[in-house]
Amino acid sequence: MSIISMILVVIVAFLAGMESVLDQFEFHQPLVACTLIGLVTGNLEAGVILGGTLQMIALGWANIGAAVAPDAAFASVASAIILVQGGQGVAGVNTAIAVAIPLAVAGLFLTMVCRTLSIPVVHFMDAAAEKGNIRMLEMWHIIGVCIQGARVAIPSACLLVIPSDIVSGFLNSMPAWLTDGMTIGGGMVVAVGYAMVINMMATKEVWPFFALGFAIAAISELTLIALGVIGVSFALIYLTLSESGGSSSGGNTGDPLGDILNDY
């Protein structure tokens, strides 16, 4: 990997770390981070495949109360770097996915360290606010965000300096039972992520659409574009039913299909 590519990878890692708390441009999302790293290293196809797969896993990751979700930013960047350093291309995506889950859990430790370091930063910001020093307040705010960026950028830089033959040898030395087990575990995490999302979104009004989508997805002749068109059509149908249900003379319960059924 060239020096320019390594610098660009570190920049992407820094942006991903910052975005894990900013959520402004979504650089921390696996699909974005892995795609960008694949782009700057000349492994775009492998990066897109890895990012898309990890995105399915990360759908169910969310901070709930005091529970901190696995670090999607660090897992995405680190697994993409390992994929590139391994030199296996698309064939190494499954291995990269297998190591992404432990990396996400390990990233929790770095997240805790950064949040601990952010405590005095908040106190410095409070002191600056009491004095009315807006410039100092902004400076500490930028420092706090940069700490999050360094949380991902520094470990990523360390991974980049490891010779690619060492990374490739390590990946090739992993026994089949370990890689297969981690791949199966990653697939189960995808299912759990989907289940968590469905559990938050599911209502009796949208279950019919889910059942239709599940059945239609099994038709092998349909492309992803066709499935996307069908999904958008379902959404437009639901919105139309919502508007017609709200404007009907009957009682508006807030549930489009429920309002229509109440008319009968």
BELZI-V114607 format. One record per residue. PHI is phi in degrees with one decimal (NA if undefined). PSI is psi in whole degrees, 0 to 359 (999 if undefined). Layout:
phi = [PHI	PHI]
psi = [PSI	PSI]
This chain:
phi = [NA	-73.9	-62.5	-62.7	-63.7	-63.6	-63.9	-64.6	-64.5	-64.0	-63.4	-60.9	-62.7	-64.4	-64.9	-63.8	-64.6	-66.1	-70.1	-65.6	-115.6	-89.2	57.3	-88.9	-114.8	62.2	-66.0	-81.8	-67.8	-54.8	-62.4	-77.8	-63.3	-66.8	-65.0	-65.4	-67.1	-62.7	-68.1	-76.3	-106.5	78.7	-125.5	-62.3	-61.2	-64.3	-64.9	-66.0	-64.7	-63.7	-63.8	-64.2	-69.1	-65.6	-62.5	-63.6	-71.1	-79.2	-59.8	-92.6	-87.4	-154.1	-78.6	-121.0	62.7	-87.7	-81.3	-100.0	-72.9	-54.8	-79.5	-68.5	-64.6	-66.4	-63.1	-66.1	-66.2	-64.9	-67.2	-67.0	-64.5	-62.0	-62.3	-69.0	-66.1	-69.5	68.6	-95.0	64.7	-60.7	-64.6	-94.2	-63.4	-60.8	-66.8	-63.4	-64.5	-62.9	-87.6	-68.9	-64.8	-60.5	-64.7	-64.3	-69.5	-64.5	-64.9	-61.2	-63.1	-64.8	-63.0	-64.2	-62.9	-64.7	-69.4	-67.6	-66.4	-76.2	-61.8	-64.4	-61.3	-63.7	-65.1	-64.0	-66.8	-62.8	-64.6	-66.4	-67.4	-64.4	-85.1	73.5	-90.1	-66.4	-61.3	-66.8	-62.5	-65.4	-62.5	-68.5	-64.5	-64.7	-62.2	-60.8	-70.2	-65.4	-60.7	-65.6	-65.7	-66.8	-58.1	-100.5	-68.9	-66.4	-61.7	-65.6	-63.1	-66.1	-66.6	-69.0	-80.9	-72.9	-55.9	-63.6	-68.0	-68.2	-62.9	-62.3	-63.7	-65.4	-65.7	-71.1	-82.4	-67.9	-65.7	-63.5	-64.8	-75.0	-64.9	-65.6	-65.1	-69.1	-65.8	-64.1	-62.1	-63.9	-64.9	-67.9	-63.7	-59.6	-63.0	-65.3	-61.1	-61.0	-62.3	-66.0	-65.1	-63.3	-63.0	-78.2	-97.9	-69.5	-136.9	-65.1	-79.0	-99.3	-60.1	-59.2	-66.9	-63.8	-63.9	-63.1	-63.7	-62.7	-72.2	-68.3	-63.7	-78.9	-79.4	-70.2	-72.9	-82.1	-85.9	-63.3	-64.8	-63.0	-64.2	-63.5	-62.3	-63.5	-62.6	-63.3	-62.7	-59.8	-62.8	-65.4	-60.8	-63.8	-64.2	-63.4	-63.4	-63.5	-67.9	-68.1	-67.8	-71.7	-96.9	-73.9	-74.5	-74.1	-67.7	-94.9	-90.4	90.9	-110.0	-53.9	-67.2	-65.8	-63.2	-65.3	-65.9	-68.1	-72.1	-96.2]
psi = [134	164	319	318	320	319	317	323	318	321	315	318	319	316	321	320	318	319	343	342	341	319	34	308	3	32	339	349	138	319	323	311	312	323	317	319	320	325	313	345	2	21	53	314	313	322	319	317	315	314	319	321	315	329	323	325	320	356	325	4	120	147	118	112	233	356	126	130	158	151	97	325	310	320	319	310	313	317	325	320	316	321	316	315	330	337	20	352	217	329	338	8	317	321	319	321	322	323	350	322	311	325	322	320	320	329	339	324	316	323	318	321	314	321	328	318	335	344	308	331	319	321	321	323	321	319	320	324	322	327	354	21	88	323	315	324	316	322	315	329	316	321	316	320	321	329	319	322	320	334	327	326	319	310	327	319	323	322	327	329	350	128	141	329	329	315	315	317	322	316	320	336	350	128	156	323	329	311	320	319	319	325	317	318	320	322	324	325	324	314	319	320	314	317	321	318	315	322	327	328	339	134	168	339	332	352	321	322	323	317	318	316	320	320	319	326	340	350	112	339	342	134	172	326	317	319	322	318	318	319	316	321	317	318	317	321	316	317	321	316	324	316	318	325	323	334	1	162	340	178	136	110	352	352	112	306	328	320	319	317	328	338	343	999]
